[in-house]
């Protein structure tokens, strides 16, 4: 049944103009952000968009993602049907049944009919899921159920139109529309006038809901329908495990203290957020009752942009601060709760970059406002004066060796620089890992040396906490030292040192081969350079804890498991949350040096998960993780479980 084009045409034109104007008003606000190149390496971007936007690779990685895949592809397929519906409302002769041969039209309407049923089913499942098992607290909103109801109404109206047409004998392709044909049997007893009324009401209901939905999109969270696909195109092509440098000159502004200090991509992220809650569920801070919620961070950035965007484009000043207690502002306590574990980045199906935005705001608080937790003052002073978090004299760095003859690194003579790190040099527990690594390298005949008192902190915590000025100073000094010494290869035992030397220092022109001790030991074992005299488990059942900075930030998952298997004779047990979905120990992002006053302690949450498997040993690859696991075990009075680094497991089994 077709409406009078004289009535429908102006309605469609008005709806189209309003939709275009609404999208323009929203998306033009992104232009207040700073410039950023997200158009380079076009083939990779197109491939990423196809894989993650159209094939929904990350979406389907979680169980309920399959349902969203059905809804998404139903939308894409039915976009053809809806376009024909709108065009035919203005130009009746443009109906597909009139312009396509039957060989094409019949399979097409079969697809439309079946896909409409799939979409209706998927939407009903989504409504039940949101009502019974919502993805996060507060997900049962009127808007969410309203949007799902609108989609369901579109499908029902579609079936109403075609079922009535079939009952009237006005649809030649009835046998290719199984769902509509079945429904038409329910209308068979009705008279022609009633059937015409059903067809007309269904047509206008479909048109009204479609045009309303189209114009509601730019003002709802479902704007992600328009933004998510391009956001997958604009995604960071490398793992976002570092931050851009800042230039320190008089008069410069540092960090992000107002909405226009974000980049345009940061702002576009806020429109792309689907509010699916995956980042919230993965976030260790949100999971343990802290003020930080990555989903709400993105929501607040969007609210702030909508409040300040027009003012900024007219040359005014923002009225709503990015950091603060107002609506559309992010609370400082939320920013300081971040462990920079990257779980939100790994979980987001449309590649929103939450964590880097938090670091940018921390930079503003530290460098522009001198507003940071009190305990960090001692850390910053120790780093500036003694180049280590504890403020211990640099001359003490090499004392972990005791009477052991550990050589200094010599250019042209030593192959590997063993970058011990602050924890490995000064922390009494981590010194044991340092000695274990030394034994391993000596047993394998590795040519290695240390910097001793010349070694300085890599600056990882400084950068993640937002003290970019001090990090910049230390990074330049370290780079100059490495270049002076002729360093080409570095072995680290701390993932934080590893990622900083490998990724952050590249911004300073340093290109080195940086190897984490897990991969280094794996290589030595593979080459047969290490001989182990046992393959029996020591310390009972071993469960492995993934370090965020070794795993999510740098993709090293297999090496530590291989090392444990070769050292003990069997693969380690896995916690429920492991590899890409691992749970943070709570010490990253500079949290190692801060007290945890709010909510449940993150390390206790992780230790409880580890203890569920009744392990004899929790194995780690990070000094921070080791500290947090041991502290958690003390609180749980689990004296029967120990914590060991993988290097200690291997060193225990060395022959001789």
C-alpha positions as CSV (number, residue, x, y, z in Angstrom):
1,X,0.0,0.0,0.0
2,X,1.4,3.4,-0.9
3,X,0.6,6.7,0.7
4,X,-0.1,9.9,-1.1
5,X,3.4,11.3,-2.1
6,X,2.1,14.8,-1.7
7,X,1.7,14.1,2.1
8,X,4.8,12.0,2.6
9,X,7.3,14.0,0.6
10,X,7.4,17.1,2.8
11,X,7.5,14.9,5.9
12,X,10.5,13.0,4.6
13,X,12.2,16.2,3.4
14,X,11.7,17.8,6.8
15,X,13.0,14.8,8.7
16,X,16.0,14.5,6.4
17,X,16.9,18.2,6.9
18,X,16.5,18.0,10.7
19,X,18.6,14.8,10.8
20,X,21.4,16.3,8.8
21,X,21.3,19.5,10.8
22,X,21.4,17.6,14.1
23,X,24.3,15.4,13.0
24,X,26.2,18.5,11.8
25,X,25.6,20.3,15.1
26,X,26.9,17.3,17.0
27,X,29.9,16.3,15.0
28,X,31.1,19.8,14.3
29,X,31.9,20.1,18.0
30,X,34.7,17.6,17.6
31,X,36.5,20.4,15.7
32,X,37.3,22.2,19.0
33,X,39.8,19.4,19.8
34,X,43.5,19.6,18.9
35,X,44.7,18.1,15.6
36,X,45.8,14.5,15.4
37,X,46.7,12.3,12.4
38,X,44.3,9.3,12.2
39,X,44.2,9.0,8.4
40,X,47.7,7.5,7.7
41,X,48.2,3.9,6.6
42,X,44.9,3.7,4.9
43,X,44.9,0.0,3.9
44,X,45.4,-1.0,7.6
45,X,42.6,1.3,8.7
46,X,40.2,-0.1,6.2
47,X,41.1,-3.6,7.1
48,X,40.6,-2.8,10.8
49,X,37.3,-1.2,10.1
50,X,36.1,-4.3,8.2
51,X,37.4,-6.7,10.9
52,X,36.2,-4.9,14.0
53,X,33.2,-2.8,12.7
54,X,31.6,-5.1,10.1
55,X,32.7,-8.5,11.3
56,X,32.4,-7.3,14.9
57,X,35.5,-9.3,16.0
58,X,35.6,-7.8,19.5
59,X,31.9,-7.7,20.0
60,X,31.5,-11.5,19.4
61,X,34.4,-12.3,21.8
62,X,31.9,-12.1,24.6
63,X,29.0,-14.5,24.8
64,X,26.1,-12.0,24.3
65,X,28.0,-10.4,21.4
66,X,26.5,-12.9,19.0
67,X,23.1,-11.3,19.6
68,X,24.4,-7.9,18.8
69,X,26.0,-9.2,15.6
70,X,22.5,-10.3,14.5
71,X,21.1,-6.9,15.3
72,X,24.0,-5.1,13.5
73,X,23.8,-7.1,10.3
74,X,20.0,-7.0,10.3
75,X,20.3,-3.2,10.4
76,X,22.7,-3.2,7.5
77,X,20.6,-5.6,5.3
78,X,17.3,-3.9,6.2
79,X,18.9,-0.5,5.4
80,X,18.3,-1.5,1.8
81,X,14.6,-2.3,2.5
82,X,14.1,0.9,4.5
83,X,15.8,3.0,1.7
84,X,13.4,1.5,-0.8
85,X,10.5,2.1,1.6
86,X,11.3,5.8,1.9
87,X,12.1,6.4,-1.8
88,X,8.9,4.5,-2.9
89,X,6.9,6.7,-0.6
90,X,7.9,9.7,-2.8
91,X,8.3,7.9,-6.1
92,X,5.9,4.8,-6.1
93,X,7.4,3.7,-9.5
94,X,10.7,3.2,-7.7
95,X,9.6,0.1,-5.8
96,X,12.0,-2.8,-6.2
97,X,9.2,-5.0,-7.4
98,X,8.8,-2.8,-10.4
99,X,12.4,-2.1,-11.3
100,X,14.1,-5.5,-10.5
101,X,13.7,-8.7,-12.4
102,X,12.0,-11.5,-10.5
103,X,15.2,-13.5,-10.4
104,X,16.7,-10.7,-8.2
105,X,13.6,-9.5,-6.4
106,X,12.4,-12.8,-5.1
107,X,15.6,-13.8,-3.3
108,X,15.9,-10.2,-2.0
109,X,12.4,-10.2,-0.4
110,X,13.1,-13.6,1.1
111,X,16.2,-12.2,2.8
112,X,14.3,-9.1,4.0
113,X,11.6,-11.3,5.5
114,X,13.8,-13.7,7.3
115,X,16.2,-11.0,8.5
116,X,13.3,-9.0,9.9
117,X,12.3,-12.0,12.0
118,X,15.9,-12.4,13.1
119,X,16.1,-8.8,14.1
120,X,12.8,-9.0,16.0
121,X,14.0,-12.1,17.9
122,X,17.4,-10.6,18.7
123,X,15.8,-7.4,20.0
124,X,13.4,-9.4,22.2
125,X,16.4,-11.3,23.6
126,X,18.2,-8.0,24.3
127,X,15.2,-6.7,26.2
128,X,14.9,-9.8,28.3
129,X,18.7,-9.8,29.0
130,X,18.6,-6.1,30.0
131,X,15.7,-6.7,32.3
132,X,17.0,-9.9,33.9
133,X,20.8,-9.7,33.7
134,X,21.8,-6.1,32.8
135,X,25.4,-5.6,31.6
136,X,26.0,-3.1,34.4
137,X,24.1,-1.4,37.3
138,X,21.9,1.3,35.9
139,X,21.5,-0.3,32.5
140,X,17.8,-0.7,32.9
141,X,16.9,2.7,31.5
142,X,13.8,3.9,29.8
143,X,15.9,5.1,26.9
144,X,17.4,1.6,26.4
145,X,14.0,-0.2,26.5
146,X,12.5,2.6,24.3
147,X,15.1,2.2,21.6
148,X,14.6,-1.6,21.6
149,X,10.9,-1.1,21.5
150,X,11.2,1.2,18.5
151,X,13.2,-1.4,16.6
152,X,10.7,-4.1,17.4
153,X,7.9,-1.9,16.2
154,X,9.7,-1.4,12.9
155,X,9.8,-5.1,12.4
156,X,6.2,-5.6,13.4
157,X,5.1,-2.8,11.1
158,X,7.1,-4.3,8.2
159,X,5.3,-7.6,8.7
160,X,1.9,-5.8,9.0
161,X,2.3,-4.1,5.7
162,X,3.3,-7.2,3.8
163,X,0.9,-9.6,5.5
164,X,-2.0,-7.3,4.6
165,X,-0.8,-7.0,1.0
166,X,-0.5,-10.7,0.7
167,X,-4.0,-11.2,2.1
168,X,-5.3,-8.7,-0.4
169,X,-3.6,-10.6,-3.2
170,X,-1.4,-7.5,-4.0
171,X,2.0,-9.2,-3.5
172,X,3.2,-11.4,-6.3
173,X,6.2,-12.6,-4.3
174,X,4.2,-14.0,-1.4
175,X,5.7,-17.4,-1.6
176,X,9.1,-15.9,-1.0
177,X,8.0,-14.1,2.2
178,X,7.5,-17.0,4.6
179,X,7.0,-15.0,7.8
180,X,4.6,-12.4,6.2
181,X,2.8,-15.2,4.4
182,X,2.2,-17.1,7.7
183,X,0.9,-13.9,9.3
184,X,-1.4,-13.2,6.4
185,X,-3.3,-16.3,7.2
186,X,-4.4,-14.6,10.4
187,X,-5.9,-11.8,8.4
188,X,-7.5,-14.0,5.7
189,X,-10.9,-13.8,7.4
190,X,-10.9,-10.0,7.3
191,X,-12.6,-7.9,4.7
192,X,-10.9,-5.8,2.1
193,X,-11.6,-2.6,3.9
194,X,-10.0,-3.9,7.1
195,X,-7.0,-5.2,5.3
196,X,-6.5,-1.9,3.6
197,X,-6.7,-0.2,7.0
198,X,-4.1,-2.6,8.5
199,X,-1.8,-2.0,5.5
200,X,-2.1,1.7,5.7
201,X,-1.8,2.0,9.5
202,X,1.3,-0.4,9.4
203,X,2.8,1.7,6.6
204,X,2.5,5.0,8.5
205,X,3.6,3.4,11.7
206,X,6.7,2.1,10.0
207,X,7.3,5.5,8.4
208,X,6.7,7.4,11.6
209,X,8.9,5.2,13.8
210,X,11.7,5.2,11.2
211,X,11.7,9.0,10.8
212,X,11.5,9.5,14.6
213,X,14.3,7.0,15.2
214,X,16.4,8.7,12.6
215,X,16.1,12.1,14.3
216,X,16.4,10.7,17.8
217,X,19.8,9.1,17.1
218,X,21.9,12.3,17.3
219,X,20.5,13.1,20.8
220,X,20.9,9.6,22.3
221,X,23.6,7.1,23.3
222,X,22.6,5.3,20.0
223,X,24.6,8.0,18.2
224,X,27.2,5.2,18.2
225,X,25.3,3.8,15.3
226,X,26.7,6.7,13.3
227,X,30.1,7.0,15.0
228,X,31.3,3.5,15.9
229,X,32.2,2.4,12.3
230,X,34.4,5.4,11.5
231,X,35.8,5.1,15.1
232,X,37.1,1.7,14.2
233,X,38.7,3.3,11.1
234,X,40.3,5.9,13.3
235,X,41.6,3.5,15.9
236,X,45.2,3.6,17.1
237,X,47.1,1.2,14.8
238,X,49.7,0.3,17.5
239,X,48.9,-0.8,21.0
240,X,48.3,2.5,22.9
241,X,50.9,1.8,25.5
242,X,52.6,5.2,25.6
243,X,51.7,8.9,25.6
244,X,52.7,11.8,23.3
245,X,55.6,13.9,24.5
246,X,55.1,17.5,25.7
247,X,57.3,20.4,24.8
248,X,58.4,22.3,27.8
249,X,58.7,26.0,27.0
250,X,57.7,29.1,28.9
251,X,54.0,30.0,28.4
252,X,53.0,26.5,27.4
253,X,49.9,24.8,28.8
254,X,50.3,21.1,29.9
255,X,47.9,18.3,30.1
256,X,44.1,18.5,29.6
257,X,42.2,20.9,31.9
258,X,39.5,22.0,29.4
259,X,37.6,20.1,26.7
260,X,39.5,21.8,23.9
261,X,42.8,20.4,25.2
262,X,41.7,16.9,24.1
263,X,42.3,15.9,20.5
264,X,39.5,15.7,18.0
265,X,39.7,11.9,18.2
266,X,39.4,12.0,22.0
267,X,36.1,13.9,21.5
268,X,34.9,11.7,18.7
269,X,35.4,8.7,21.1
270,X,32.8,10.2,23.3
271,X,30.2,10.1,20.5
272,X,31.2,6.5,19.6
273,X,30.6,5.1,23.1
274,X,27.9,2.4,23.0
275,X,27.6,2.3,26.8
276,X,27.9,-1.5,26.6
277,X,29.6,-1.5,30.0
278,X,32.5,-3.8,29.0
279,X,35.1,-1.3,30.1
280,X,33.4,-0.9,33.4
281,X,33.2,-4.6,34.0
282,X,36.9,-5.1,33.1
283,X,38.2,-2.1,35.1
284,X,39.8,-3.1,38.4
285,X,38.9,0.3,39.9
286,X,35.3,0.1,39.0
287,X,35.1,-3.6,40.0
288,X,36.3,-2.8,43.5
289,X,34.1,0.2,44.4
290,X,36.5,3.1,43.3
291,X,35.1,6.3,41.9
292,X,36.6,5.5,38.5
293,X,34.2,4.2,35.8
294,X,35.7,4.3,32.3
295,X,32.2,4.3,30.8
296,X,31.2,7.4,32.8
297,X,34.4,9.1,32.0
298,X,33.4,9.0,28.3
299,X,29.9,10.0,29.1
300,X,31.2,13.0,31.1
301,X,33.5,14.1,28.3
302,X,30.5,14.0,25.9
303,X,28.3,16.0,28.3
304,X,31.2,18.5,28.8
305,X,31.6,18.9,25.0
306,X,27.9,19.5,24.5
307,X,28.0,22.1,27.3
308,X,31.1,24.0,26.1
309,X,31.5,23.2,22.4
310,X,29.3,26.0,21.0
311,X,30.9,28.5,23.4
312,X,34.4,27.5,22.4
313,X,33.6,27.7,18.7
314,X,32.3,31.2,19.2
315,X,35.6,32.2,20.9
316,X,34.3,32.0,24.4
317,X,35.6,30.3,27.5
318,X,34.3,26.9,28.8
319,X,31.8,27.2,31.7
320,X,32.0,23.5,32.8
321,X,35.4,22.3,33.9
322,X,36.7,18.9,32.7
323,X,38.0,18.0,36.1
324,X,35.7,18.7,39.1
325,X,32.4,17.8,40.8
326,X,29.9,19.3,38.4
327,X,27.9,17.4,35.9
328,X,30.0,16.8,32.9
329,X,33.2,16.9,35.0
330,X,35.4,14.0,36.1
331,X,36.2,13.8,39.8
332,X,39.9,13.9,40.7
333,X,39.5,10.8,42.9
334,X,38.3,8.9,39.8
335,X,41.5,10.0,37.9
336,X,43.8,8.9,40.7
337,X,42.1,5.5,40.9
338,X,43.3,4.4,37.5
339,X,46.0,1.6,37.5
340,X,46.7,2.2,33.7
341,X,46.2,-1.6,33.3
342,X,44.7,-1.1,29.8
343,X,41.7,-3.4,30.5
344,X,39.3,-0.8,29.2
345,X,41.3,-0.5,26.0
346,X,41.3,-4.2,25.4
347,X,37.6,-4.6,26.2
348,X,36.1,-1.7,24.1
349,X,34.5,-3.1,20.9
350,X,34.9,0.2,19.1
351,X,38.4,1.1,20.2
352,X,37.7,4.0,22.5
353,X,40.9,5.1,24.3
354,X,39.9,5.8,27.9
355,X,43.2,5.4,29.7
356,X,45.2,7.9,27.7
357,X,42.6,10.6,28.4
358,X,43.0,9.9,32.2
359,X,46.8,10.4,31.9
360,X,46.3,13.7,30.0
361,X,44.1,15.0,32.8
362,X,46.6,13.8,35.5
363,X,49.2,15.8,33.6
364,X,47.1,18.9,34.0
365,X,46.6,18.3,37.7
366,X,50.2,17.7,38.4
367,X,51.9,20.2,36.1
368,X,49.4,23.1,36.1
369,X,47.7,22.8,39.4
370,X,50.2,21.0,41.6
371,X,47.1,19.1,42.8
372,X,47.9,15.4,43.5
373,X,47.6,12.9,46.4
374,X,49.9,13.9,49.3
375,X,51.9,10.7,49.2
376,X,53.1,11.4,45.7
377,X,55.1,14.5,46.9
378,X,57.7,12.2,48.5
379,X,57.9,10.0,45.4
380,X,58.4,13.0,43.1
381,X,61.1,14.5,45.4
382,X,62.9,11.1,45.6
383,X,62.8,10.7,41.9
384,X,64.1,14.2,41.3
385,X,66.9,14.0,43.9
386,X,68.0,10.4,44.0
387,X,66.5,8.9,40.7
388,X,64.6,6.2,42.5
389,X,61.2,6.0,44.3
390,X,62.7,5.2,47.8
391,X,65.2,8.1,47.8
392,X,68.1,5.7,48.4
393,X,71.6,6.9,47.5
394,X,72.5,5.9,43.9
395,X,75.7,4.4,45.3
396,X,73.6,1.6,46.8
397,X,72.3,0.4,43.5
398,X,74.8,-2.4,43.0
399,X,74.9,-3.7,46.5
400,X,72.3,-6.4,45.7
401,X,75.2,-8.4,44.2
402,X,76.9,-8.8,47.6
403,X,80.2,-10.6,47.0
404,X,79.2,-11.7,43.5
405,X,81.4,-10.6,40.7
406,X,79.0,-8.8,38.4
407,X,80.7,-6.8,35.7
408,X,79.9,-3.3,34.6
409,X,78.6,-2.9,31.1
410,X,81.5,-2.1,28.6
411,X,80.8,-0.8,25.1
412,X,82.1,-3.2,22.5
413,X,82.7,-6.0,25.0
414,X,79.4,-6.7,26.6
415,X,76.5,-7.9,24.6
416,X,73.6,-7.3,26.9
417,X,72.9,-4.5,29.4
418,X,71.1,-6.0,32.3
419,X,68.8,-3.1,33.4
420,X,68.1,-4.2,37.0
421,X,65.5,-1.5,37.7
422,X,64.7,0.2,41.0
423,X,62.8,-2.6,42.6
424,X,65.5,-5.2,41.6
425,X,68.2,-2.9,43.1
426,X,66.5,-1.7,46.3
427,X,63.5,-3.9,47.3
428,X,64.7,-6.8,49.5
429,X,62.2,-9.3,47.9
430,X,63.0,-8.3,44.3
431,X,66.7,-8.5,44.9
432,X,66.2,-12.3,45.1
433,X,64.8,-12.2,41.6
434,X,67.8,-10.1,40.5
435,X,70.2,-12.7,41.9
436,X,68.2,-15.5,40.2
437,X,68.5,-13.7,36.9
438,X,72.2,-13.3,37.4
439,X,72.6,-17.0,38.1
440,X,70.6,-17.9,35.0
441,X,72.7,-15.6,32.7
442,X,75.9,-16.8,34.2
443,X,74.9,-20.5,33.8
444,X,73.9,-19.8,30.1
445,X,77.2,-18.0,29.4
446,X,75.5,-14.8,28.5
447,X,77.7,-11.7,28.0
448,X,76.0,-9.1,30.3
449,X,76.8,-6.2,32.4
450,X,75.1,-3.6,34.7
451,X,75.3,0.1,35.0
452,X,75.5,0.0,38.8
453,X,75.3,3.4,40.4
454,X,75.0,5.0,37.0
455,X,71.6,3.4,36.5
456,X,68.6,5.6,37.0
457,X,64.9,4.9,37.2
458,X,63.2,4.6,33.8
459,X,60.5,7.0,34.9
460,X,57.5,4.7,34.2
461,X,55.5,5.8,37.3
462,X,56.2,9.5,36.7
463,X,54.8,9.3,33.2
464,X,51.7,7.4,34.2
465,X,51.1,9.7,37.1
466,X,51.2,12.8,34.9
467,X,54.6,14.2,35.9
468,X,55.7,14.5,32.3
469,X,58.3,17.2,33.1
470,X,60.3,15.0,35.4
471,X,59.9,12.0,33.2
472,X,61.1,14.0,30.2
473,X,64.2,15.0,32.1
474,X,65.0,11.4,33.3
475,X,64.3,9.9,29.9
476,X,66.7,12.3,28.2
477,X,69.4,11.5,30.7
478,X,68.9,7.8,30.3
479,X,68.9,8.0,26.5
480,X,72.1,10.0,26.6
481,X,73.7,7.4,28.9
482,X,72.7,4.5,26.8
483,X,74.0,6.2,23.7
484,X,77.3,7.1,25.4
485,X,77.7,3.5,26.6
486,X,76.9,2.0,23.2
487,X,74.0,-0.1,24.5
488,X,72.3,-2.1,21.8
489,X,70.5,-4.9,23.7
490,X,68.8,-4.6,27.1
491,X,67.3,-7.3,29.3
492,X,64.8,-6.3,31.9
493,X,63.1,-8.1,34.8
494,X,60.4,-5.5,35.4
495,X,57.6,-5.1,32.7
496,X,57.4,-1.4,33.6
497,X,61.0,-0.9,32.7
498,X,60.5,-3.0,29.6
499,X,57.6,-1.1,28.2
500,X,59.2,2.3,29.0
501,X,62.6,1.5,27.5
502,X,61.0,-0.2,24.5
503,X,58.0,2.1,23.7
504,X,58.3,5.4,25.5
505,X,62.0,6.0,24.8
506,X,61.4,5.6,21.1
507,X,60.0,9.1,21.2
508,X,63.5,10.2,22.2
509,X,65.2,8.6,19.2
510,X,66.3,5.5,21.1
511,X,65.9,2.3,19.1
512,X,67.1,-0.7,21.1
513,X,66.3,-4.4,21.3
514,X,64.6,-4.6,24.7
515,X,63.9,-8.1,25.9
516,X,61.7,-9.0,29.0
517,X,63.2,-11.6,31.1
518,X,60.4,-14.1,30.4
519,X,61.2,-14.1,26.6
520,X,65.0,-14.0,27.4
521,X,64.8,-17.1,29.6
522,X,62.5,-18.8,27.1
523,X,65.1,-18.2,24.4
524,X,67.9,-19.6,26.5
525,X,65.9,-22.7,27.3
526,X,65.0,-23.2,23.6
527,X,68.7,-22.9,22.6
528,X,69.7,-25.5,25.2
529,X,71.9,-23.1,27.1
530,X,70.2,-23.9,30.5
531,X,70.3,-27.4,32.0
532,X,67.7,-28.1,34.6
533,X,68.1,-31.0,37.1
534,X,64.4,-31.4,37.9
535,X,61.1,-31.4,36.3
536,X,59.0,-31.8,39.4
537,X,56.8,-29.1,40.8
538,X,58.4,-27.2,43.6
539,X,55.9,-25.3,45.8
540,X,52.9,-27.4,44.8
541,X,50.3,-26.4,42.3
542,X,51.4,-23.2,40.5
543,X,48.9,-20.6,39.2
544,X,50.1,-17.8,36.9
545,X,49.2,-14.1,37.2
546,X,49.6,-12.0,34.0
547,X,51.3,-8.7,34.4
548,X,49.3,-6.0,32.7
549,X,52.4,-4.3,31.3
550,X,53.9,-7.5,30.0
551,X,50.6,-8.9,28.7
552,X,48.0,-6.4,27.6
553,X,50.4,-3.6,26.9
554,X,53.0,-5.7,25.0
555,X,51.3,-8.9,24.1
556,X,53.7,-11.3,25.9
557,X,51.5,-14.2,27.1
558,X,53.2,-17.4,25.9
559,X,56.8,-17.0,27.1
560,X,56.2,-17.0,30.9
561,X,53.9,-20.0,30.6
562,X,56.5,-21.8,28.5
563,X,59.2,-21.1,31.0
564,X,57.1,-22.3,33.9
565,X,56.2,-25.5,32.0
566,X,59.8,-26.3,31.3
567,X,61.0,-25.4,34.8
568,X,58.3,-27.6,36.5
569,X,57.3,-30.2,34.0
570,X,53.7,-29.0,33.6
571,X,51.8,-25.9,32.5
572,X,50.7,-23.6,35.2
573,X,47.1,-23.4,36.3
574,X,45.1,-20.4,35.0
575,X,43.0,-18.0,37.0
576,X,39.5,-17.3,35.7
577,X,40.6,-14.0,34.4
578,X,43.8,-14.5,32.4
579,X,45.7,-13.3,29.4
580,X,43.9,-10.4,27.6
581,X,41.2,-10.6,30.3
582,X,43.5,-10.7,33.2
583,X,42.9,-8.6,36.3
584,X,45.4,-6.0,37.6
585,X,47.3,-6.4,40.8
586,X,46.5,-2.7,41.6
587,X,50.0,-1.3,41.5
588,X,50.2,0.1,37.9
589,X,49.7,3.7,36.9
590,X,51.8,4.9,39.9
591,X,49.4,3.3,42.3
592,X,52.3,1.3,43.7
593,X,53.3,4.5,45.6
594,X,49.8,5.5,46.8
595,X,47.5,4.3,49.6
596,X,44.3,2.6,48.6
597,X,41.6,4.2,50.8
598,X,38.5,3.7,48.7
599,X,36.6,0.5,48.1
600,X,37.9,-3.0,48.2
601,X,41.7,-3.4,47.7
602,X,42.4,-4.5,44.2
603,X,45.2,-6.9,45.2
604,X,42.9,-8.7,47.6
605,X,40.4,-9.2,44.8
606,X,43.1,-10.8,42.7
607,X,44.5,-12.8,45.5
608,X,41.1,-14.2,46.4
609,X,40.8,-15.3,42.7
610,X,44.2,-17.0,42.9
611,X,43.4,-18.8,46.1
612,X,40.2,-20.2,44.7
613,X,42.4,-22.8,43.0
614,X,44.3,-23.6,46.2
615,X,47.7,-23.1,44.7
616,X,51.0,-23.7,46.5
617,X,52.6,-20.9,44.5
618,X,51.5,-17.8,42.7
619,X,53.9,-17.1,39.9
620,X,54.5,-13.6,38.6
621,X,56.8,-11.7,36.1
622,X,56.7,-8.3,37.8
623,X,58.1,-6.9,41.0
624,X,55.0,-4.8,41.6
625,X,52.7,-7.8,41.1
626,X,54.9,-9.8,43.5
627,X,54.6,-7.1,46.2
628,X,50.9,-6.9,45.8
629,X,50.3,-10.6,45.8
630,X,52.5,-11.1,48.9
631,X,50.7,-8.3,50.7
632,X,47.4,-9.8,49.8
633,X,48.4,-13.2,51.1
634,X,49.5,-11.7,54.4
635,X,46.1,-10.1,54.7
636,X,44.4,-13.4,53.9
637,X,46.8,-15.2,56.3
638,X,47.5,-17.7,53.6
639,X,50.9,-18.9,54.8
640,X,50.7,-22.1,52.8
641,X,50.9,-20.2,49.5
642,X,54.1,-18.4,48.3
643,X,54.8,-16.0,45.5
644,X,57.7,-16.5,43.1
645,X,59.0,-14.9,39.9
646,X,59.5,-17.2,37.0
647,X,63.3,-16.5,37.2
648,X,63.3,-18.0,40.7
649,X,61.6,-21.2,39.5
650,X,64.3,-21.6,36.8
651,X,67.2,-20.7,39.1
652,X,66.0,-23.4,41.6
653,X,66.4,-26.0,38.9
654,X,69.8,-25.1,37.5
655,X,72.3,-27.9,37.6
656,X,75.1,-27.2,40.0
